[in-house]
Amino acid sequence: MPLSHYIINDIKPLNVNDNIRDAQELFNQLTYSHIPIEKETIYIGCLSETDAHCFEANKPISEFLFTIEGFYVRANTPWLDVLEAFAQNDSNIMPVLDEKNNYLGYYELNDIISLFNETPFFAEPGGILIVEKGLNDYSFSEISQIIESNNAKLLGAFISKTENDVVQITIKIGSSGLNDIIQTFRRYSYNIVSGHEEDLFIKNLKERSDYLKKYLNM
């Protein structure tokens, strides 16, 4: 289904001449973090719920235009970029404009997340690994090679954390036997962040440690 089918237009943008009270009452009825605002039928941005409840109810929105957040996406924006826009603006509503900047409606965050859940990364059976390596030392081509050299399929990968020049990559692998892949990652100097029941390396270390502890206590 095209992403444009998820556009909702049941809420008319408030006008800058409307009072803050109108926004406050709308927020009390809805669960949205923002409400679209227009000026002379032109979309100019969104007013956040937090700001709306801080302002005097009897004053017009036009007195608080400095707080308006001008985020939006186009009708042809790919869904992954739409999801990124939600995250960057800490919003659960995303106004949609056409190429002539006409306001078409908005996306709800839950609808876009549902599209993400339908991708093979989540929908296909497989295993999840989180590996880490130096920021300048990893490559996605190397990660793909490691997985495919073990006769497995890469269903998806993304950088899930970056800290102190170390990158963590979350990987979805279409294979139930991950132990060989884990060992190959170690040979390529990747650290395995996520635990996995098939990681025999950790299991063997624990068994040897338990045996040594039992021996020393004899």
Secondary structure as GFF3:
##gff-version 3
##sequence-region A 1 218
A	DSSP	three_ten_helix	3	6	.	.	.	ID=ss1
A	DSSP	beta_strand	14	15	.	.	.	ID=ss2
A	DSSP	alpha_helix	20	29	.	.	.	ID=ss3
A	DSSP	beta_strand	34	39	.	.	.	ID=ss4
A	DSSP	beta_strand	42	48	.	.	.	ID=ss5
A	DSSP	alpha_helix	49	52	.	.	.	ID=ss6
A	DSSP	three_ten_helix	61	67	.	.	.	ID=ss7
A	DSSP	beta_strand	73	74	.	.	.	ID=ss8
A	DSSP	alpha_helix	79	89	.	.	.	ID=ss9
A	DSSP	beta_strand	93	97	.	.	.	ID=ss10
A	DSSP	beta_strand	103	108	.	.	.	ID=ss11
A	DSSP	alpha_helix	109	117	.	.	.	ID=ss12
A	DSSP	alpha_helix	120	123	.	.	.	ID=ss13
A	DSSP	beta_strand	127	134	.	.	.	ID=ss14
A	DSSP	alpha_helix	140	148	.	.	.	ID=ss15
A	DSSP	beta_strand	154	163	.	.	.	ID=ss16
A	DSSP	beta_strand	166	173	.	.	.	ID=ss17
A	DSSP	alpha_helix	179	187	.	.	.	ID=ss18
A	DSSP	beta_strand	191	192	.	.	.	ID=ss19
A	DSSP	alpha_helix	200	216	.	.	.	ID=ss20
###
